[in-house]
Amino acid sequence: MTNSNPPARDVLKLVRERLSEHPLARVGPGLITGVADDDPSGIATYSQAGAQFGLNILWTMPLAYPLMAAMQSMCARIGRVTGKGLAANIKDAFPPYVLYALVTLLLLANIFNIAADMASMGEVTEMITGWDRHLMTVVLAVSSLLMQVFIPYHRYVVYLKWLTVSLLAYAAVLFTVHVPWTEVALRTLWPDLKLDATTATVVTGVFGTTISPYLFFWQASEEVEDMQGRTGRTALLSDPPGAEAELRRIKWDTWSGMLYSDITSYFIILATAVTLHTAGITDIQTAAEAAGALKPLAGEFAFVLFALGILGVGLIGVPVLAGSAGYAIAEAAGWKWGLERRAKDARGFYGVIAVAVLIGLLLEFTPISPMKALFWSAVINGVVAVPLMVVVTLLASRKRTMGIYSARGPLVWLGWTATGVMGIGAVMMLLPSG
């Protein structure tokens, strides 16, 4: 008499397969990219916006959400459909000067951004532990670099996913302070703003921080990494049977990841609005300064939560900034690349990552202040964002590149709208404030 019950190992295998099909188990590149968007430099920008304008700048986040999600969704789609990163696709579809200009500006902006992020992380660590900020900046930078170089992607990505939980710290801060929720809802929908150069500068900074070029390169390449890490997966152009499920997964992952990021940004603006702005503190230079200013107003617990959030997202933001530069340059140069590869098999790729982190670290020990580094990062990002967004939207809707999976309809229109908004912002940023 045969036993009709399947062996225990087959049952476990079936359970694992079912769990792996659940949407929550499949979040990855979109979630990590979204959290990296709220890096310490982003926190500084959102904190300054909340401190300076209070609740009247909250409206930017609901408006930014569909625009950032559409751009990142197109980047993810490009990577998964073609099996190549963004730089490799630009190389195939556009003249060389377009690729070289975009990649060079990206590298410069990322290095300045890394410098600002690491300075904030070192400063926050000193505030919490009392240890020297410069020493802690070195420790954090070297640790981050070693993990990227020596830990394979399939293990490293687990670490990044766990770090995304750190964003919840900013939601928790709101439980430690009084929030006038009726006023919050009103000002989110109907802000009381004076339309002048100062307002335009802050709004441009918020949108520029939310929709950042380095995230485009990272997400497209992470989709390729994710694809290669799963046995039997190939580019959708050569694997039509798996396309429908993968495109659904990309949509879920990207839009949910950007929503998590956008809500967190909203909470950061809100937390600083109801504390710093209410207390008359309207000038915040760094994320660490925002955390320190919270301490006497909202208490030790709020300060610690805010500070830990800065450290957590910094540990994601720095690898993403360095990694996106590595992907872009390696793809442009035709080198082997990928966080799954060993260092000796992708020396150019890991070399770029190392150079970006180490130069960013060296800037910490020069007369260039973190705010100057952040300023130059914002300027370069403002210059590169608009042409890059044009390129991404054209690639995503280009049938010669994407075949039957080319983007169309609302996704493309949102892409062009985002490009227009960023274009107006870039012009306003570069015009003299007087």
C-alpha positions as CSV (number, residue, x, y, z in Angstrom):
1,M,0.0,0.0,0.0
2,T,1.5,3.3,-1.1
3,N,1.6,6.4,1.0
4,S,-0.3,9.2,-0.7
5,N,1.1,11.9,1.5
6,P,4.0,13.8,-0.1
7,P,7.4,13.7,1.7
8,A,8.0,16.5,4.2
9,R,10.8,18.0,2.1
10,D,8.3,18.3,-0.9
11,V,5.8,20.1,1.4
12,L,8.5,22.5,2.6
13,K,9.5,23.2,-1.0
14,L,5.9,23.9,-2.0
15,V,5.5,26.3,1.0
16,R,8.7,28.1,0.0
17,E,7.5,28.5,-3.5
18,R,4.1,29.8,-2.4
19,L,5.8,32.3,0.0
20,S,8.2,33.5,-2.7
21,E,5.2,34.3,-4.9
22,H,3.7,36.6,-2.3
23,P,4.2,40.3,-3.3
24,L,5.8,41.2,0.1
25,A,8.5,38.5,-0.5
26,R,9.4,40.0,-3.9
27,V,10.1,43.6,-2.9
28,G,13.7,44.4,-3.6
29,P,15.2,47.0,-6.0
30,G,12.2,49.3,-5.6
31,L,12.2,49.3,-1.9
32,I,16.0,49.7,-1.5
33,T,16.0,52.5,-4.1
34,G,13.1,54.3,-2.3
35,V,14.9,54.2,1.0
36,A,18.2,55.4,-0.6
37,D,16.3,58.4,-1.8
38,D,15.9,59.5,1.8
39,D,19.7,59.6,2.4
40,P,21.2,62.0,5.0
41,S,21.5,64.7,2.3
42,G,17.8,64.3,1.5
43,I,16.9,64.4,5.2
44,A,18.8,67.7,5.5
45,T,16.8,69.1,2.5
46,Y,13.4,67.9,3.9
47,S,14.3,69.2,7.4
48,Q,15.2,72.6,6.1
49,A,11.9,72.7,4.2
50,G,9.9,71.8,7.2
51,A,11.8,74.2,9.5
52,Q,11.6,77.1,7.1
53,F,8.0,76.7,5.8
54,G,6.3,74.6,8.4
55,L,3.3,72.7,7.2
56,N,3.1,74.7,4.0
57,I,5.6,72.6,2.1
58,L,3.9,69.2,2.8
59,W,2.0,69.4,-0.5
60,T,5.2,68.7,-2.5
61,M,5.2,65.0,-1.4
62,P,1.8,63.9,-2.8
63,L,2.7,65.7,-6.0
64,A,6.2,64.1,-6.2
65,Y,5.0,60.6,-5.6
66,P,3.5,59.6,-9.0
67,L,6.3,61.5,-10.8
68,M,9.2,59.7,-9.0
69,A,7.4,56.3,-9.1
70,A,6.9,56.7,-12.9
71,M,10.5,57.5,-13.5
72,Q,11.8,54.7,-11.3
73,S,9.3,52.2,-12.8
74,M,10.6,53.0,-16.3
75,C,14.2,52.5,-15.2
76,A,13.3,49.2,-13.6
77,R,11.4,48.2,-16.8
78,I,14.4,49.0,-19.0
79,G,16.8,46.9,-16.9
80,R,14.5,43.9,-16.7
81,V,13.3,43.9,-20.3
82,T,16.7,44.3,-21.9
83,G,18.9,42.6,-19.3
84,K,21.2,45.6,-19.4
85,G,21.7,48.6,-17.1
86,L,20.7,52.1,-18.0
87,A,24.2,53.2,-19.2
88,A,24.5,50.2,-21.5
89,N,21.2,51.0,-23.1
90,I,22.1,54.7,-23.5
91,K,25.3,53.5,-25.1
92,D,23.3,51.5,-27.7
93,A,20.7,54.1,-28.5
94,F,22.5,57.5,-28.3
95,P,25.7,59.2,-29.5
96,P,28.7,58.6,-27.3
97,Y,28.9,62.2,-26.1
98,V,25.5,61.9,-24.5
99,L,26.6,58.9,-22.4
100,Y,30.0,60.3,-21.4
101,A,28.5,63.7,-20.4
102,L,25.7,62.1,-18.3
103,V,28.1,59.6,-16.6
104,T,30.8,62.1,-15.8
105,L,28.3,64.5,-14.2
106,L,26.7,61.6,-12.3
107,L,30.1,60.6,-10.9
108,L,30.9,64.2,-9.7
109,A,27.5,64.6,-8.2
110,N,27.7,61.3,-6.4
111,I,31.1,62.0,-4.9
112,F,29.9,65.3,-3.4
113,N,26.7,63.6,-2.2
114,I,28.7,60.8,-0.6
115,A,30.9,63.4,1.2
116,A,27.8,65.1,2.6
117,D,26.2,61.9,3.7
118,M,29.3,60.5,5.4
119,A,29.9,63.8,7.2
120,S,26.3,63.7,8.6
121,M,26.7,60.1,9.6
122,G,29.9,60.8,11.5
123,E,28.4,63.8,13.2
124,V,25.4,61.9,14.3
125,T,27.5,59.1,15.6
126,E,29.5,61.5,17.7
127,M,26.3,63.0,19.0
128,I,25.0,59.6,20.2
129,T,28.3,58.0,21.4
130,G,30.6,60.9,22.0
131,W,33.3,59.3,19.8
132,D,35.2,61.5,17.3
133,R,33.2,62.3,14.2
134,H,36.1,62.1,11.8
135,L,37.1,58.7,13.2
136,M,33.6,57.4,12.9
137,T,33.3,58.7,9.4
138,V,36.3,56.7,8.4
139,V,35.0,53.6,10.1
140,L,31.6,53.9,8.5
141,A,33.1,54.6,5.0
142,V,35.6,51.7,5.1
143,S,33.0,49.3,6.5
144,S,30.5,50.2,3.8
145,L,33.1,49.8,1.1
146,L,34.4,46.4,2.4
147,M,30.8,45.1,2.5
148,Q,30.1,46.1,-1.1
149,V,33.3,44.6,-2.3
150,F,33.5,41.3,-0.4
151,I,29.9,40.3,0.3
152,P,28.1,38.7,-2.7
153,Y,25.0,40.5,-3.9
154,H,22.5,37.8,-2.8
155,R,23.7,38.2,0.8
156,Y,24.4,41.9,0.6
157,V,20.8,42.7,-0.6
158,V,19.4,41.0,2.5
159,Y,21.4,43.5,4.7
160,L,20.1,46.4,2.6
161,K,16.4,45.2,2.9
162,W,16.7,45.0,6.7
163,L,18.2,48.5,6.8
164,T,15.0,49.8,5.1
165,V,13.2,49.4,8.4
166,S,15.3,52.4,9.7
167,L,12.9,54.7,7.9
168,L,10.2,53.8,10.4
169,A,12.1,55.9,12.9
170,Y,10.7,59.1,11.3
171,A,7.1,57.9,11.7
172,A,7.9,57.0,15.4
173,V,9.1,60.6,16.0
174,L,5.6,61.8,15.4
175,F,4.4,59.9,18.4
176,T,6.6,61.9,20.7
177,V,5.3,65.3,19.7
178,H,2.0,67.1,19.3
179,V,0.7,67.1,15.7
180,P,-2.3,69.3,14.7
181,W,-3.7,66.7,12.3
182,T,-6.6,68.9,11.0
183,E,-4.1,71.7,10.2
184,V,-1.8,69.2,8.6
185,A,-4.5,67.9,6.3
186,L,-5.6,71.5,5.4
187,R,-2.0,72.7,4.5
188,T,-1.2,69.5,2.6
189,L,-4.1,70.4,0.3
190,W,-4.1,74.2,0.5
191,P,-0.7,75.6,1.5
192,D,-0.3,79.2,2.6
193,L,2.8,80.1,0.6
194,K,4.3,83.3,-0.7
195,L,5.5,82.8,-4.3
196,D,9.0,84.2,-4.3
197,A,12.6,83.2,-5.1
198,T,13.1,81.7,-1.6
199,T,10.0,79.4,-2.0
200,A,11.0,78.4,-5.5
201,T,14.5,77.5,-4.3
202,V,13.2,75.2,-1.5
203,V,10.6,73.6,-3.6
204,T,13.2,72.9,-6.3
205,G,15.5,71.4,-3.7
206,V,12.7,69.1,-2.5
207,F,11.9,67.9,-6.0
208,G,15.5,67.6,-6.9
209,T,16.2,65.5,-3.8
210,T,13.2,63.3,-4.4
211,I,13.9,62.6,-8.1
212,S,17.6,61.9,-8.3
213,P,19.7,60.7,-11.3
214,Y,21.8,58.2,-9.3
215,L,18.6,56.3,-8.4
216,F,17.8,55.8,-12.1
217,F,21.1,54.0,-12.8
218,W,20.9,52.0,-9.6
219,Q,17.4,50.6,-10.1
220,A,17.9,49.6,-13.7
221,S,21.1,47.7,-12.8
222,E,19.6,46.2,-9.6
223,E,16.9,44.7,-11.8
224,V,19.6,43.0,-13.8
225,E,21.4,41.8,-10.7
226,D,18.1,40.5,-9.3
227,M,17.4,38.7,-12.6
228,Q,20.8,37.1,-12.8
229,G,20.6,36.0,-9.2
230,R,17.5,33.9,-9.8
231,T,18.2,30.7,-11.6
232,G,16.7,30.4,-15.1
233,R,15.8,34.1,-15.4
234,T,16.7,36.0,-18.6
235,A,15.8,39.3,-20.1
236,L,12.1,39.6,-20.9
237,L,12.9,40.2,-24.6
238,S,14.1,36.6,-24.8
239,D,11.7,35.2,-22.1
240,P,8.1,36.2,-23.1
241,P,6.4,33.6,-20.9
242,G,7.6,35.2,-17.8
243,A,7.0,38.8,-18.8
244,E,3.5,39.4,-17.4
245,A,4.4,38.2,-13.9
246,E,7.7,40.2,-13.9
247,L,6.1,43.4,-15.1
248,R,3.5,43.1,-12.3
249,R,6.2,42.5,-9.8
250,I,8.2,45.5,-11.0
251,K,5.0,47.7,-10.7
252,W,4.3,46.5,-7.2
253,D,7.9,46.7,-6.0
254,T,8.6,50.2,-7.5
255,W,5.4,51.9,-6.6
256,S,5.3,50.5,-3.1
257,G,9.0,51.3,-2.6
258,M,8.5,54.9,-3.8
259,L,5.4,55.2,-1.6
260,Y,7.4,54.2,1.5
261,S,10.0,56.7,0.6
262,D,7.5,59.5,-0.1
263,I,5.6,59.0,3.1
264,T,8.8,59.0,5.1
265,S,9.9,62.3,3.4
266,Y,6.4,63.7,4.3
267,F,7.0,62.6,8.0
268,I,10.4,64.2,8.1
269,I,9.0,67.5,6.9
270,L,6.1,67.2,9.3
271,A,8.3,66.3,12.3
272,T,10.5,69.3,11.7
273,A,7.6,71.6,11.0
274,V,5.8,70.9,14.3
275,T,9.0,71.1,16.3
276,L,11.7,73.3,14.8
277,H,9.4,75.7,12.8
278,T,7.1,76.1,15.7
279,A,10.0,77.0,18.0
280,G,11.3,79.5,15.5
281,I,14.3,77.5,14.3
282,T,14.1,78.0,10.5
283,D,17.7,77.4,9.3
284,I,19.0,73.8,9.2
285,Q,22.3,73.1,7.5
286,T,22.7,69.3,8.0
287,A,20.6,66.2,8.9
288,A,22.7,65.9,12.1
289,E,21.8,69.6,13.0
290,A,18.1,68.7,12.6
291,A,18.5,65.8,15.0
292,G,20.4,67.9,17.5
293,A,17.8,70.7,17.3
294,L,15.0,68.2,18.1
295,K,16.6,67.2,21.4
296,P,15.6,70.1,23.6
297,L,12.2,70.5,21.8
298,A,10.9,66.9,21.5
299,G,13.1,65.1,24.0
300,E,15.9,62.5,24.1
301,F,13.8,59.8,22.6
302,A,12.8,61.8,19.5
303,F,16.4,62.8,19.1
304,V,17.7,59.2,19.2
305,L,15.0,58.0,16.8
306,F,15.8,60.8,14.3
307,A,19.6,60.2,14.6
308,L,19.3,56.4,14.2
309,G,17.2,57.0,11.1
310,I,20.0,59.1,9.6
311,L,22.6,56.3,10.3
312,G,20.3,53.6,8.9
313,V,19.5,55.4,5.6
314,G,23.1,56.6,5.3
315,L,24.3,52.9,5.4
316,I,22.0,52.4,2.4
317,G,22.5,55.7,0.7
318,V,26.3,55.6,0.5
319,P,26.5,52.1,-1.2
320,V,23.7,53.1,-3.6
321,L,25.5,56.4,-4.6
322,A,28.9,54.5,-5.0
323,G,27.2,51.5,-6.7
324,S,25.3,53.6,-9.2
325,A,28.5,55.3,-10.3
326,G,30.2,51.9,-10.6
327,Y,27.3,50.5,-12.7
328,A,27.2,53.6,-15.0
329,I,31.0,53.8,-15.7
330,A,31.5,50.0,-16.0
331,E,28.6,49.7,-18.5
332,A,29.8,52.7,-20.4
333,A,33.3,51.3,-20.6
334,G,32.2,47.8,-21.4
335,W,33.8,46.3,-18.2
336,K,32.5,43.4,-16.3
337,W,30.3,44.6,-13.5
338,G,28.0,43.3,-10.7
339,L,27.9,43.1,-7.0
340,E,27.6,39.3,-7.3
341,R,31.0,39.1,-9.0
342,R,34.2,38.7,-7.0
343,A,36.5,41.8,-6.8
344,K,39.2,40.2,-9.0
345,D,36.6,39.5,-11.7
346,A,35.3,43.0,-11.9
347,R,38.2,45.2,-10.9
348,G,37.1,48.3,-12.9
349,F,33.6,48.2,-11.4
350,Y,34.8,47.8,-7.8
351,G,37.5,50.3,-8.5
352,V,35.0,53.0,-9.3
353,I,33.0,52.2,-6.2
354,A,36.2,52.4,-4.1
355,V,37.4,55.7,-5.7
356,A,33.9,57.3,-5.2
357,V,33.8,56.4,-1.5
358,L,37.4,57.3,-0.8
359,I,37.3,60.7,-2.6
360,G,34.1,61.4,-0.7
361,L,35.9,60.5,2.5
362,L,38.9,62.7,1.7
363,L,36.6,65.7,1.2
364,E,35.7,65.3,4.9
365,F,39.3,66.4,5.7
366,T,39.4,69.4,3.3
367,P,38.2,72.9,3.8
368,I,35.1,72.0,1.7
369,S,32.2,71.9,4.2
370,P,29.4,69.3,4.0
371,M,27.0,72.0,3.0
372,K,29.2,73.0,0.1
373,A,29.5,69.4,-1.0
374,L,25.7,69.1,-0.8
375,F,25.3,72.4,-2.7
376,W,27.5,71.2,-5.6
377,S,25.8,67.9,-5.6
378,A,22.4,69.6,-6.0
379,V,23.7,71.9,-8.8
380,I,25.2,69.0,-10.8
381,N,22.1,66.8,-10.2
382,G,19.9,69.7,-11.3
383,V,22.0,70.0,-14.6
384,V,22.0,66.3,-15.3
385,A,18.5,65.3,-14.2
386,V,16.5,66.8,-17.0
387,P,18.4,65.4,-20.0
388,L,18.7,62.1,-18.2
389,M,14.9,62.0,-17.7
390,V,14.4,62.8,-21.4
391,V,16.7,59.9,-22.2
392,V,15.0,57.5,-19.8
393,T,11.5,58.3,-21.1
394,L,12.6,57.9,-24.7
395,L,14.3,54.6,-24.0
396,A,11.4,53.2,-22.1
397,S,9.0,54.0,-24.9
398,R,11.4,53.1,-27.7
399,K,10.3,49.9,-29.5
400,R,13.7,49.2,-30.9
401,T,15.0,49.0,-27.3
402,M,12.0,47.5,-25.5
403,G,10.2,45.6,-28.2
404,I,6.6,44.8,-27.3
405,Y,7.3,45.8,-23.7
406,S,7.8,49.5,-24.5
407,A,6.1,51.9,-22.0
408,R,3.0,53.7,-23.1
409,G,0.0,55.6,-21.9
410,P,0.0,57.1,-18.3
411,L,3.5,55.9,-17.5
412,V,5.0,57.8,-20.4
413,W,2.9,60.9,-19.7
414,L,3.9,60.9,-16.1
415,G,7.5,60.6,-17.2
416,W,7.2,63.7,-19.5
417,T,5.4,65.6,-16.7
418,A,8.2,64.8,-14.2
419,T,10.7,66.0,-16.8
420,G,8.8,69.2,-17.3
421,V,8.6,69.8,-13.5
422,M,12.3,69.2,-13.1
423,G,13.1,71.3,-16.1
424,I,11.3,74.3,-14.6
425,G,13.0,73.7,-11.2
426,A,16.4,73.5,-12.8
427,V,15.9,76.8,-14.6
428,M,14.7,78.5,-11.4
429,M,17.6,77.0,-9.5
430,L,20.2,78.4,-11.9
431,L,18.6,81.9,-12.2
432,P,20.0,84.5,-9.8
433,S,17.8,84.8,-6.7
434,G,17.7,88.5,-6.9
